[in-house]
Amino acid sequence: KDILRVGAAARHSAGPFELLAEISAGRNGASPAGGAMVELDYAPPSHQRLMLEGQVRVWDDDLETGEVAVLIGLVGATYRVTDVLTARVALTASSRRDMSDETRAVLQLYYYGG
């Protein structure tokens, strides 16, 4: 099945806050598809290595049904341990059209070395 996507993203910073938004649309074969994401990040001025985040995503592989296929919410925190190592913890909750709801806890380590 042919998949085609086009999208746009925007980012706006105001003090310790950063707002990100994305929108995407296209086709999954003959079905129209699309989705959006909004994220708000907060970096406490007294703890520059820490960032708190909240995110909502929605995606639908078949917009003709009139129902949201996937709705995902996320809350998390990222901490820059060193200049090359960052740790992230997050809790995600998703709800799907087929009622297969899911909650996950995630721990990620990012290494930015050479």
Secondary structure, DSSP 8 states (H G I E B T S, - for coil): --EEEEEEEEEEEETTEEEEEEEEEEEETTEEEEEEEEEEEE--TT-TTEEEEEEEEEEES-GGG-S-SEEEEEEEEEEE-SSSEEEEEEEEEEEETTS--EEEEEEEEEE---
